[in-house]
């Protein structure tokens, strides 16, 4: 951790997914939990919103896992990540 709160990444940017980054600063597992907070919500015992949350959850997980920091840096024209 840097003096001003920054961090240094010890991997190549193409090895760090956005899911890795989000997981380092937030609880990424929250995405996979019941949107209403029920502990027993699953495909066998779904809450009322379970089927509505499946597609967005899948899209979020796919997007975060499918992109890496190198792609993000190129897209935003940041050369010194």
C-alpha positions in Angstrom: 0.0 0.0 0.0 1.3 3.4 -0.9 1.8 6.5 1.2 -1.3 8.1 -0.2 -3.4 4.9 -0.1 -2.6 3.5 -3.5 -1.6 0.0 -4.1 0.9 -1.7 -6.4 -0.1 -4.7 -8.4 2.5 -7.5 -8.5 1.0 -9.2 -11.6 0.8 -8.2 -15.2 -2.3 -6.1 -15.9 -3.7 -8.8 -18.3 -3.6 -11.3 -15.4 -5.9 -9.2 -13.1 -9.6 -9.3 -14.0 -12.1 -6.7 -13.0 -13.6 -9.3 -10.7 -10.2 -9.6 -8.9 -10.1 -5.9 -8.5 -13.6 -5.6 -7.2 -13.0 -8.5 -4.9 -9.9 -6.8 -3.5 -11.9 -3.7 -2.4 -15.4 -5.1 -1.9 -17.2 -8.3 -1.1 -17.7 -9.7 -4.6 -19.6 -12.7 -3.2 -22.5 -10.4 -2.5 -23.4 -10.6 -6.2 -24.1 -14.3 -5.8 -26.3 -13.9 -2.8 -30.1 -13.5 -2.7 -31.1 -10.0 -3.8 -33.6 -9.9 -0.9 -31.0 -11.3 1.5 -32.6 -14.6 2.2 -30.1 -17.3 3.2 -32.1 -20.2 1.7 -32.7 -18.7 -1.7 -31.6 -20.9 -4.5 -32.9 -22.5 -7.7 -34.7 -25.2 -5.7 -36.1 -22.8 -3.1 -36.2 -19.4 -4.9 -37.4 -16.1 -3.5 -39.9 -14.1 -5.5 -37.1 -12.1 -7.3 -34.7 -15.0 -7.9 -35.6 -15.5 -11.5 -35.4 -11.7 -12.2 -31.9 -11.5 -10.7 -30.4 -14.4 -12.5 -29.7 -12.7 -15.8 -28.3 -9.4 -14.4 -26.1 -11.5 -12.0 -24.8 -13.6 -14.8 -24.1 -10.6 -16.9 -22.2 -8.8 -14.1 -20.2 -11.9 -13.3 -19.3 -12.4 -17.0 -18.4 -8.8 -17.5 -16.2 -8.6 -14.4 -14.5 -12.0 -15.2 -14.1 -11.3 -18.9 -12.3 -8.0 -18.7 -8.8 -7.3 -17.3 -7.0 -4.2 -16.2 -4.9 -4.1 -19.4 -8.1 -3.8 -21.4 -9.4 -1.1 -19.0 -6.2 0.9 -19.2 -6.3 0.8 -23.0 -9.9 1.8 -23.2 -9.4 4.7 -20.9 -6.0 5.8 -22.3 -4.3 5.3 -19.0 -0.7 4.2 -19.5 0.6 4.3 -15.9 -1.6 1.9 -14.0 
